[in-house]
Amino acid sequence: MTDRISRLSTSLADLDVDAMLIVNDVNVRYLSGFTGDSSWLLVLPTSVTILSDGRYQVQLEQECPSIPAAIRPPGQRIGELFAEVASSYNLRRIGIESGHVSIAMLRDWEARLPEMTWVETSSVVENFRAIKDDFEIATIRQSIAIAQQAFRTVTANFKPTKTEQDIHYELEAAMRQLGAEGVSFHPIVGAEPSGALPHYRPGDMPLGECRTLLIDWGAKVDGYCSDLTRTLHRPGSKSANSDRYEAAYQAVLEAQLAAIATIRDGVAAVEVDAAARAVLAKAGFAEAFSHGLGHGFGLEIHEDPRMGPACTETLRSGMVLTVEPGVYFEGEFGIRIEDDLLVTDTGCELLSDLPKGLDDCPLVM
């Protein structure tokens, strides 16, 4: 945490500010290690203060003992405490997180500190977070391992009477039993036509005689996420759309492999996205791919960089990404294959290793 705060401190001169006020809970955690909420971090070139309240005094001492804390009494608002602390340092220019500061917050600060100049900044800490350190990568590996083991356990015990919601609950329970603190997002469990809705919420549809099942899930370990998707199908199932399913599945898999082969340090994110889209277009499924190829993740399930047709980011060694092409056919089925990987100097390392071939993903009950 000291190294992270030091990076931000040394960037203040380039931002042309005397200090930086961090109000986003996730960014406060990233910089300080504090896992609570409703607390701000004021970072100066040679010092840092965390602003909080009495509920968290002991927790602050335990989680970030090297950071001085300013604790407000019950009758004081955090904006008033911030004004007191900022005034004590005789600051003139403070950088603020424009993406996380409301108009009401800014107006309050302007009223309390009328001589202050407020400098809008964008994604300063988020840009730091995009490159994972060794601790973060190790924790994400653990999160992925737990998510994969939970998937194996749950899918080995399918029954026709189990519903999408049952599977959701079983996945969460299994991940917690394996050591996760919870899910990294609300799992998507879509049986047959529901799988065609990319952000579907599990319902009461039983597996019954459904021919396909899309599962998108992830664990959270020490705050860090994982994000995986597999699409299962009933072996030997013959229906009006079975041939199209097989063709679409193979195209999605080839699109994912083409994108992964493109990933390396310094490549444009849009180039990786284009590699997947080219495969799907050649197979005749371009219009069925309705979202971006992937995204970074860490303390949040969606972080920089993004990979899509309009993205401008460049991939860098140390970034952790999803690669998740998919195709969706309304009223019929959806197919998505998603893995997690680490960008390296020479290419990338696949962090997840669940089988994903057409014959490797049976829906067996």
C-alpha positions as CSV (number, residue, x, y, z in Angstrom):
1,M,0.0,0.0,0.0
2,T,2.9,2.3,0.7
3,D,4.2,1.9,-2.8
4,R,0.7,2.6,-4.3
5,I,0.4,5.8,-2.3
6,S,3.9,6.8,-3.2
7,R,3.0,6.4,-6.9
8,L,0.1,8.7,-6.5
9,S,2.1,11.2,-4.4
10,T,4.8,11.5,-7.0
11,S,2.2,12.1,-9.8
12,L,0.8,15.2,-8.0
13,A,3.3,17.5,-9.7
14,D,2.3,16.3,-13.1
15,L,-1.3,16.9,-12.2
16,D,-0.4,20.4,-11.0
17,V,-2.2,19.9,-7.6
18,D,-1.1,20.3,-4.0
19,A,-3.1,17.2,-3.0
20,M,-5.4,14.6,-4.3
21,L,-8.8,13.7,-2.6
22,I,-9.9,10.1,-3.1
23,V,-13.6,9.5,-2.4
24,N,-14.3,6.3,-4.3
25,D,-14.5,3.4,-1.8
26,V,-12.7,1.0,-4.2
27,N,-9.8,3.4,-4.8
28,V,-9.5,4.1,-1.1
29,R,-9.2,0.4,-0.5
30,Y,-6.6,0.0,-3.3
31,L,-4.4,2.7,-1.9
32,S,-4.8,2.1,1.8
33,G,-6.0,-1.5,2.4
34,F,-9.1,-0.2,4.3
35,T,-12.1,-2.4,3.5
36,G,-14.8,-0.2,5.0
37,D,-16.8,2.6,3.4
38,S,-17.8,6.2,3.8
39,S,-14.1,7.2,4.2
40,W,-11.9,9.5,2.1
41,L,-8.2,9.7,1.5
42,L,-6.3,12.9,1.3
43,V,-2.9,12.4,-0.4
44,L,-0.1,15.0,-0.3
45,P,3.4,14.9,-1.6
46,T,4.8,13.8,1.7
47,S,1.9,12.7,3.8
48,V,-1.5,11.0,3.7
49,T,-4.6,11.1,5.9
50,I,-7.7,8.9,5.9
51,L,-10.9,10.7,6.9
52,S,-13.5,8.5,8.6
53,D,-15.8,8.1,11.6
54,G,-15.9,6.3,14.9
55,R,-17.4,3.1,13.5
56,Y,-14.2,2.3,11.8
57,Q,-11.5,3.6,14.3
58,V,-10.4,0.1,15.4
59,Q,-10.7,-1.3,11.9
60,L,-8.5,1.5,10.5
61,E,-5.9,0.7,13.2
62,Q,-5.9,-2.9,12.2
63,E,-6.0,-2.6,8.4
64,C,-3.9,0.5,7.7
65,P,-1.9,1.3,10.9
66,S,0.7,3.4,9.1
67,I,-1.9,5.9,7.8
68,P,-2.9,8.7,10.2
69,A,-6.7,8.9,10.6
70,A,-8.9,11.9,11.2
71,I,-12.0,10.7,12.9
72,R,-15.1,12.9,12.9
73,P,-17.5,12.9,15.8
74,P,-21.2,11.8,15.4
75,G,-22.4,15.4,14.9
76,Q,-20.0,16.3,12.1
77,R,-20.3,15.5,8.4
78,I,-17.3,14.2,6.5
79,G,-17.3,17.3,4.3
80,E,-16.8,19.5,7.3
81,L,-14.0,17.3,8.5
82,F,-12.3,17.4,5.1
83,A,-12.5,21.2,5.2
84,E,-10.7,21.3,8.5
85,V,-8.0,18.9,7.4
86,A,-7.4,20.7,4.1
87,S,-7.3,24.1,5.8
88,S,-4.6,22.8,8.2
89,Y,-2.3,22.1,5.3
90,N,-2.9,25.5,3.7
91,L,-3.7,23.9,0.3
92,R,-4.6,25.8,-2.8
93,R,-5.2,23.3,-5.5
94,I,-6.8,19.9,-4.9
95,G,-7.3,17.2,-7.5
96,I,-10.7,15.5,-7.3
97,E,-12.0,12.3,-9.0
98,S,-14.4,13.7,-11.5
99,G,-16.0,10.4,-12.1
100,H,-16.9,9.9,-8.5
101,V,-17.7,13.4,-7.2
102,S,-21.3,14.5,-7.3
103,I,-22.3,18.1,-8.0
104,A,-23.7,18.3,-4.4
105,M,-20.3,17.2,-3.0
106,L,-18.4,19.8,-5.1
107,R,-20.8,22.6,-4.1
108,D,-20.4,21.7,-0.5
109,W,-16.6,21.9,-0.8
110,E,-16.7,25.2,-2.6
111,A,-18.8,26.7,0.1
112,R,-16.5,25.5,2.9
113,L,-13.3,26.3,1.1
114,P,-14.0,29.3,-1.2
115,E,-10.3,30.0,-1.9
116,M,-9.6,26.5,-3.1
117,T,-9.2,25.6,-6.7
118,W,-10.7,22.2,-7.6
119,V,-8.9,20.4,-10.4
120,E,-10.8,17.6,-12.2
121,T,-8.9,14.5,-12.8
122,S,-10.0,11.3,-14.6
123,S,-9.1,7.7,-13.8
124,V,-5.8,8.5,-12.1
125,V,-6.1,5.6,-9.6
126,E,-8.0,3.4,-12.1
127,N,-5.0,3.6,-14.4
128,F,-2.8,2.3,-11.6
129,R,-5.2,-0.4,-10.9
130,A,-5.2,-1.7,-14.5
131,I,-1.7,-3.1,-14.0
132,K,-1.8,-5.8,-11.3
133,D,1.1,-6.4,-8.9
134,D,2.2,-9.9,-7.7
135,F,-0.1,-10.0,-4.7
136,E,-3.1,-9.1,-6.9
137,I,-2.3,-11.7,-9.5
138,A,-1.8,-14.4,-6.9
139,T,-5.2,-13.5,-5.3
140,I,-6.9,-13.5,-8.7
141,R,-5.4,-17.0,-9.4
142,Q,-7.0,-18.2,-6.1
143,S,-10.3,-16.7,-7.0
144,I,-10.3,-18.4,-10.4
145,A,-9.3,-21.7,-8.9
146,I,-12.2,-21.6,-6.4
147,A,-14.7,-20.6,-9.2
148,Q,-13.6,-23.5,-11.4
149,Q,-13.8,-26.0,-8.6
150,A,-17.3,-24.8,-7.6
151,F,-18.4,-25.2,-11.3
152,R,-17.1,-28.7,-11.5
153,T,-18.9,-29.6,-8.2
154,V,-22.2,-28.1,-9.2
155,T,-22.4,-29.3,-12.8
156,A,-21.6,-32.8,-11.7
157,N,-24.9,-32.9,-9.7
158,F,-27.4,-31.6,-12.1
159,K,-31.0,-33.0,-12.0
160,P,-33.9,-32.3,-14.3
161,T,-35.8,-30.6,-11.4
162,K,-33.1,-28.1,-10.6
163,T,-33.9,-24.6,-11.6
164,E,-31.6,-21.8,-12.9
165,Q,-32.0,-20.2,-9.4
166,D,-31.0,-23.5,-7.7
167,I,-27.8,-23.6,-9.7
168,H,-27.1,-20.0,-8.8
169,Y,-27.5,-20.7,-5.1
170,E,-25.4,-23.9,-5.3
171,L,-22.6,-22.1,-7.1
172,E,-22.5,-19.4,-4.5
173,A,-22.6,-21.9,-1.6
174,A,-19.8,-24.0,-3.2
175,M,-17.6,-21.0,-3.7
176,R,-18.0,-19.8,-0.1
177,Q,-17.3,-23.3,1.2
178,L,-14.1,-23.3,-0.8
179,G,-13.0,-20.1,0.8
180,A,-14.5,-17.3,-1.3
181,E,-16.1,-14.3,0.5
182,G,-18.9,-14.4,-2.0
183,V,-19.6,-14.0,-5.7
184,S,-17.9,-11.4,-7.8
185,F,-21.3,-10.6,-9.5
186,H,-24.8,-11.9,-9.7
187,P,-24.3,-15.2,-11.6
188,I,-26.0,-15.7,-15.0
189,V,-27.6,-19.1,-15.4
190,G,-29.7,-19.2,-18.6
191,A,-31.4,-22.4,-19.8
192,E,-31.9,-22.5,-23.6
193,P,-33.8,-19.3,-24.7
194,S,-32.8,-17.5,-21.5
195,G,-29.1,-18.0,-22.5
196,A,-29.8,-15.6,-25.4
197,L,-30.1,-12.7,-22.9
198,P,-26.5,-11.7,-22.1
199,H,-27.3,-10.3,-18.7
200,Y,-30.1,-12.6,-17.7
201,R,-31.1,-13.0,-14.1
202,P,-31.7,-16.7,-13.1
203,G,-35.4,-17.6,-12.7
204,D,-37.4,-20.7,-11.8
205,M,-37.0,-22.5,-15.1
206,P,-36.0,-26.2,-14.4
207,L,-33.4,-27.9,-16.5
208,G,-35.9,-30.5,-17.6
209,E,-35.4,-31.2,-21.2
210,C,-33.5,-28.0,-22.1
211,R,-30.8,-28.6,-24.6
212,T,-28.4,-25.7,-23.7
213,L,-27.4,-24.0,-20.5
214,L,-25.2,-20.8,-20.3
215,I,-23.4,-20.2,-16.9
216,D,-21.5,-17.0,-16.2
217,W,-20.1,-16.8,-12.7
218,G,-17.1,-15.8,-10.6
219,A,-15.8,-15.9,-7.0
220,K,-14.5,-13.0,-4.9
221,V,-11.4,-13.6,-2.7
222,D,-9.9,-10.8,-0.5
223,G,-11.9,-8.4,-2.6
224,Y,-10.6,-9.7,-6.0
225,C,-12.9,-11.1,-8.7
226,S,-12.9,-13.8,-11.3
227,D,-15.2,-14.0,-14.3
228,L,-15.9,-17.2,-16.3
229,T,-18.5,-18.5,-18.7
230,R,-19.2,-21.9,-20.2
231,T,-22.1,-23.0,-22.4
232,L,-23.2,-26.6,-21.9
233,H,-25.3,-28.7,-24.3
234,R,-27.1,-32.0,-24.1
235,P,-25.1,-34.6,-26.0
236,G,-26.9,-36.3,-28.9
237,S,-29.7,-33.8,-28.8
238,K,-31.2,-33.3,-32.2
239,S,-33.5,-30.4,-32.9
240,A,-34.3,-27.9,-35.6
241,N,-31.4,-25.7,-34.4
242,S,-28.9,-28.3,-33.3
243,D,-26.7,-28.0,-36.5
244,R,-26.7,-24.2,-36.1
245,Y,-25.8,-24.5,-32.5
246,E,-22.8,-26.7,-33.3
247,A,-21.6,-24.3,-36.0
248,A,-22.1,-21.3,-33.8
249,Y,-20.3,-22.9,-30.9
250,Q,-17.3,-23.7,-33.0
251,A,-17.2,-20.2,-34.4
252,V,-17.3,-18.7,-30.9
253,L,-14.5,-20.9,-29.8
254,E,-12.4,-20.1,-32.8
255,A,-13.1,-16.4,-32.3
256,Q,-11.9,-16.6,-28.7
257,L,-8.7,-18.5,-29.7
258,A,-8.0,-16.0,-32.4
259,A,-8.3,-13.1,-30.0
260,I,-6.1,-14.8,-27.3
261,A,-3.4,-15.4,-30.0
262,T,-3.4,-11.6,-30.7
263,I,-2.9,-10.5,-27.1
264,R,0.5,-9.1,-26.1
265,D,2.1,-6.1,-24.5
266,G,1.6,-3.0,-26.6
267,V,-1.3,-4.3,-28.8
268,A,-4.3,-2.1,-29.3
269,A,-7.4,-3.5,-27.5
270,V,-9.5,-2.8,-30.7
271,E,-7.1,-5.1,-32.6
272,V,-7.9,-8.0,-30.3
273,D,-11.6,-7.3,-30.6
274,A,-11.3,-7.2,-34.4
275,A,-9.6,-10.6,-34.5
276,A,-12.6,-12.2,-32.8
277,R,-15.2,-10.4,-34.9
278,A,-13.4,-11.4,-38.2
279,V,-13.8,-15.1,-37.3
280,L,-17.5,-14.6,-36.4
281,A,-18.2,-12.6,-39.6
282,K,-16.6,-15.2,-41.8
283,A,-18.8,-17.8,-40.2
284,G,-21.9,-15.7,-40.8
285,F,-22.5,-14.7,-37.1
286,A,-21.3,-11.1,-37.1
287,E,-24.8,-9.7,-36.2
288,A,-25.2,-12.1,-33.4
289,F,-22.2,-10.8,-31.4
290,S,-23.7,-7.8,-29.6
291,H,-21.2,-6.7,-27.0
292,G,-17.5,-6.0,-26.4
293,L,-14.9,-8.8,-26.4
294,G,-13.8,-8.4,-22.8
295,H,-12.6,-6.2,-20.0
296,G,-10.2,-5.9,-17.2
297,F,-11.1,-6.9,-13.7
298,G,-9.7,-6.9,-10.1
299,L,-11.3,-5.2,-7.1
300,E,-14.3,-4.6,-9.5
301,I,-15.7,-7.0,-12.0
302,H,-15.4,-4.4,-14.8
303,E,-12.2,-2.3,-14.9
304,D,-9.9,-0.9,-17.5
305,P,-9.1,-1.8,-20.1
306,R,-12.1,-2.5,-22.2
307,M,-11.9,-4.4,-25.5
308,G,-14.5,-3.4,-28.1
309,P,-14.8,-1.8,-31.5
310,A,-14.7,1.7,-30.1
311,C,-12.0,1.2,-27.4
312,T,-8.8,3.2,-27.5
313,E,-6.8,1.5,-24.8
314,T,-3.5,-0.3,-25.3
315,L,-2.8,-3.6,-23.5
316,R,0.1,-3.7,-21.1
317,S,2.0,-6.4,-19.4
318,G,0.4,-7.0,-16.0
319,M,-3.2,-6.4,-17.1
320,V,-5.7,-9.1,-16.2
321,L,-8.5,-9.5,-18.8
322,T,-11.5,-11.5,-19.8
323,V,-12.0,-12.7,-23.4
324,E,-15.6,-13.6,-23.9
325,P,-17.0,-13.6,-27.4
326,G,-20.7,-14.7,-27.7
327,V,-23.6,-15.1,-30.1
328,Y,-27.2,-14.8,-29.2
329,F,-30.4,-16.0,-31.0
330,E,-33.5,-14.6,-29.5
331,G,-36.0,-17.3,-28.3
332,E,-33.5,-20.1,-29.1
333,F,-30.2,-20.1,-27.3
334,G,-27.0,-18.1,-26.5
335,I,-23.4,-19.2,-26.6
336,R,-20.5,-17.5,-24.7
337,I,-17.1,-18.8,-23.9
338,E,-15.1,-16.7,-21.4
339,D,-11.7,-17.1,-19.9
340,D,-9.4,-15.0,-17.7
341,L,-5.8,-14.2,-18.8
342,L,-2.8,-12.2,-17.8
343,V,-1.0,-10.0,-20.4
344,T,2.7,-10.7,-20.4
345,D,5.8,-9.2,-22.2
346,T,5.7,-11.9,-24.8
347,G,2.0,-12.6,-25.1
348,C,-0.4,-13.8,-22.5
349,E,-0.9,-16.5,-19.8
350,L,-4.3,-18.2,-19.6
351,L,-5.3,-18.2,-16.0
352,S,-8.4,-20.4,-16.3
353,D,-8.3,-23.9,-17.7
354,L,-11.8,-25.4,-17.7
355,P,-12.3,-27.5,-20.9
356,K,-14.2,-25.6,-23.5
357,G,-14.4,-27.7,-26.6
358,L,-17.9,-28.6,-27.9
359,D,-17.5,-32.2,-26.6
360,D,-16.0,-31.0,-23.4
361,C,-19.1,-29.2,-22.2
362,P,-21.9,-31.7,-21.9
363,L,-25.2,-31.0,-20.1
364,V,-25.6,-34.3,-18.2
365,M,-28.3,-35.1,-15.7
